[in-house]
C-alpha cells in the first residue's frame, strides 16, 4: 500500500484525503438518516425537529415533548434552580416523573374531536399492561398535558385513540424506553472517534512516507 501511495502525485494524495473525509461525513449522515438540518428528512413528519418529536399515523400528526425528573432527585435550597431535564423523544434514562406535552398538529379538526389517552407497559414483548387511562375529551387548545409516574425500567407506550371527523376510529402510539444500555452514552460520540481515527491514520501514513 505504501508503494501505491508513493506513486501518487502530491495533488492526487491531497485529493484522495479530501475524498475520504467527505465520504466519512456522508457515511455518518447515512448512519443517522439525517439531513444537514438534523431532521429525519426521509421519514418526516416522523423524527426529531426543533426540540419536538413529530409522530404521524394515517389520521393524525402530533408533536411530542417531555420533561423528566428522577425519583431520587433532591430539591435544592434555591427553588429557582430546581429545573427538570428535557428528554429527546421517547428515551428516558431512569424511572421517575415524566411530564409530557402532546400537540395535536394536523388536522386541526382533531381538536374538536374526543381523544383518549392511555399508558401501557410491554411485558414479555407481547402482552400489554395498562397503567393509566384518561377518558376521551376535547382539547380545543390543541395541547395535551399529563404527568406520568414511571416506577420501573422497561418498554412503555402512550396510546391516543378516538374517532375523527369522518367517524373513523384512529390510534397513534408514542413509544417510551425507560433505562439505557451501558454503551448508549458513548454512541453519540462515535462520529468524532471515526474522524479522529481517519486523521490519525493519515498523519501516521505521512510520517512513514516522509
QUIKALIN-V103083 format. One record per pair of residues at least 24 apart in sequence whose C-alpha atoms are under 10 Angstrom apart, sorted by sequence separation. I is the first residue (numbers start at 1). J is the second residue. D is the distance in whole Angstrom. If there is no record, write none. Layout:
# QUIKALIN-V103083
I;J;D / I;J;D
This chain:
# QUIKALIN-V103083
64;88;9 / 65;89;6 / 66;90;8 / 68;92;7 / 69;93;10 / 70;94;7 / 71;95;7 / 72;96;8 / 113;137;7 / 114;138;5 / 115;139;8 / 136;160;9 / 153;177;8 / 154;178;5 / 155;179;9 / 64;89;7 / 65;90;9 / 66;91;10 / 67;92;9 / 68;93;9 / 69;94;9 / 70;95;6 / 71;96;5 / 112;137;9 / 113;138;6 / 114;139;8 / 131;156;10 / 133;158;10 / 136;161;8 / 137;162;9 / 153;178;5 / 154;179;7 / 63;89;10 / 64;90;9 / 66;92;9 / 68;94;9 / 69;95;9 / 70;96;4 / 71;97;7 / 111;137;10 / 112;138;6 / 113;139;8 / 114;140;10 / 130;156;10 / 132;158;9 / 133;159;9 / 134;160;10 / 135;161;10 / 136;162;7 / 152;178;8 / 153;179;6 / 154;180;10 / 68;95;9 / 69;96;6 / 70;97;6 / 111;138;6 / 112;139;7 / 113;140;9 / 117;144;9 / 129;156;9 / 130;157;10 / 136;163;10 / 151;178;9 / 152;179;9 / 153;180;9 / 68;96;7 / 69;97;5 / 70;98;9 / 110;138;9 / 111;139;5 / 112;140;6 / 128;156;9 / 130;158;10 / 150;178;8 / 68;97;6 / 69;98;7 / 110;139;8 / 111;140;5 / 112;141;9 / 115;144;10 / 117;146;9 / 119;148;9 / 121;150;10 / 128;157;10 / 67;97;8 / 68;98;5 / 69;99;8 / 110;140;9 / 111;141;7 / 112;142;9 / 125;155;8 / 67;98;6 / 68;99;6 / 109;140;9 / 111;142;5 / 121;152;10 / 123;154;8 / 124;155;10 / 66;98;7 / 67;99;5 / 68;100;9 / 108;140;9 / 110;142;8 / 111;143;9 / 121;153;10 / 122;154;7 / 123;155;8 / 66;99;5 / 67;100;6 / 109;142;10 / 121;154;7 / 122;155;6 / 123;156;9 / 55;89;10 / 65;99;9 / 66;100;4 / 67;101;9 / 108;142;8 / 121;155;6 / 122;156;6 / 51;86;9 / 52;87;10 / 53;88;8 / 54;89;9 / 65;100;6 / 66;101;6 / 104;139;8 / 120;155;9 / 121;156;4 / 122;157;8 / 51;87;9 / 52;88;8 / 53;89;5 / 64;100;7 / 65;101;5 / 66;102;9 / 103;139;10 / 104;140;9 / 106;142;10 / 120;156;6 / 121;157;7 / 51;88;8 / 52;89;7 / 53;90;9 / 64;101;6 / 65;102;7 / 104;141;9 / 105;142;7 / 119;156;7 / 120;157;5 / 121;158;9 / 51;89;9 / 63;101;8 / 64;102;5 / 65;103;9 / 103;141;9 / 104;142;5 / 105;143;9 / 119;157;6 / 120;158;6 / 62;101;10 / 63;102;6 / 64;103;6 / 103;142;6 / 104;143;6 / 118;157;8 / 119;158;5 / 120;159;8 / 48;88;8 / 62;102;7 / 63;103;5 / 64;104;9 / 102;142;8 / 103;143;5 / 104;144;8 / 118;158;6 / 119;159;6 / 48;89;7 / 62;103;5 / 63;104;7 / 102;143;6 / 103;144;6 / 117;158;7 / 118;159;5 / 119;160;9 / 47;89;8 / 61;103;9 / 62;104;5 / 63;105;7 / 101;143;7 / 102;144;5 / 103;145;9 / 117;159;6 / 118;160;7 / 61;104;7 / 62;105;5 / 63;106;10 / 101;144;6 / 102;145;7 / 116;159;8 / 117;160;5 / 118;161;8 / 60;104;8 / 61;105;6 / 62;106;7 / 100;144;8 / 101;145;5 / 102;146;9 / 116;160;6 / 117;161;7 / 60;105;8 / 61;106;5 / 62;107;9 / 100;145;6 / 101;146;7 / 115;160;7 / 116;161;5 / 117;162;9 / 60;106;6 / 61;107;7 / 99;145;7 / 100;146;5 / 101;147;9 / 115;161;6 / 116;162;6 / 59;106;8 / 60;107;7 / 61;108;10 / 99;146;6 / 100;147;6 / 114;161;9 / 115;162;5 / 116;163;10 / 54;102;10 / 59;107;8 / 60;108;10 / 98;146;8 / 99;147;4 / 100;148;8 / 114;162;6 / 115;163;8 / 52;101;10 / 53;102;10 / 54;103;9 / 56;105;10 / 61;110;10 / 98;147;6 / 99;148;6 / 113;162;8 / 114;163;7 / 115;164;9 / 52;102;10 / 55;105;10 / 56;106;9 / 60;110;8 / 97;147;7 / 98;148;5 / 99;149;9 / 113;163;7 / 114;164;8 / 52;103;10 / 54;105;9 / 59;110;9 / 97;148;6 / 98;149;6 / 113;164;6 / 114;165;10 / 96;148;8 / 97;149;5 / 98;150;7 / 110;162;9 / 112;164;9 / 113;165;7 / 96;149;6 / 97;150;6 / 110;163;9 / 111;164;10 / 112;165;8 / 120;173;10 / 95;149;8 / 96;150;5 / 97;151;9 / 110;164;6 / 113;167;10 / 119;173;10 / 121;175;10 / 95;150;5 / 96;151;6 / 109;164;8 / 110;165;7 / 115;170;9 / 116;171;10 / 117;172;10 / 118;173;9 / 119;174;9 / 120;175;10 / 121;176;9 / 94;150;9 / 95;151;5 / 96;152;9 / 109;165;7 / 115;171;10 / 117;173;10 / 119;175;10 / 120;176;10 / 121;177;10 / 94;151;9 / 95;152;6 / 96;153;10 / 107;164;9 / 119;176;10 / 92;150;10 / 94;152;8 / 95;153;6 / 107;165;10 / 94;153;7 / 95;154;9 / 93;153;9 / 94;154;9 / 92;153;9 / 92;154;10 / 91;155;10 / 90;155;10 / 90;156;9 / 90;157;9 / 90;158;10 / 71;149;9 / 64;143;10 / 66;145;10 / 68;147;10 / 70;149;10 / 71;150;9 / 62;142;10 / 63;143;9 / 64;144;10 / 66;146;10 / 67;147;9 / 68;148;10 / 69;149;10 / 70;150;9 / 71;151;8 / 62;143;10 / 66;147;9 / 68;149;10 / 70;151;10 / 96;178;9 / 94;177;9 / 95;178;7 / 90;174;7 / 91;175;9 / 92;176;7 / 93;177;8 / 94;178;6 / 95;179;8 / 89;174;9 / 90;175;6 / 91;176;6 / 92;177;6 / 93;178;6 / 94;179;5 / 89;175;9 / 90;176;4 / 91;177;5 / 92;178;5 / 93;179;5 / 94;180;8 / 89;176;8 / 90;177;6 / 91;178;6 / 92;179;6 / 93;180;6 / 89;177;10 / 90;178;8 / 91;179;8 / 92;180;8 / 93;181;9 / 91;180;8 / 60;160;10 / 59;163;10 / 60;164;9 / 59;164;8 / 59;168;9 / 59;169;9 / 60;170;8 / 62;172;9 / 64;174;8 / 59;170;7 / 60;171;8 / 61;172;9 / 58;170;8 / 59;171;8 / 60;172;7 / 62;174;10 / 57;170;8 / 58;171;9 / 59;172;9 / 57;171;8 / 58;172;9 / 57;172;6 / 56;172;7 / 57;173;9 / 55;172;8 / 56;173;9 / 55;173;8 / 56;174;10 / 55;174;8 / 54;174;10 / 53;174;10 / 31;191;10 / 28;190;9 / 29;191;10 / 28;191;6 / 27;191;9 / 28;192;10 / 25;191;8 / 28;194;9 / 24;191;9 / 28;195;10 / 25;194;10 / 24;194;8 / 25;195;9 / 24;195;7 / 21;195;8 / 24;198;9 / 21;198;8 / 20;198;8 / 21;199;9 / 17;198;9 / 17;199;9 / 17;202;8 / 5;205;9 / 5;206;10 / 2;205;8 / 6;209;7 / 5;209;9 / 2;208;9 / 3;209;9 / 2;209;7
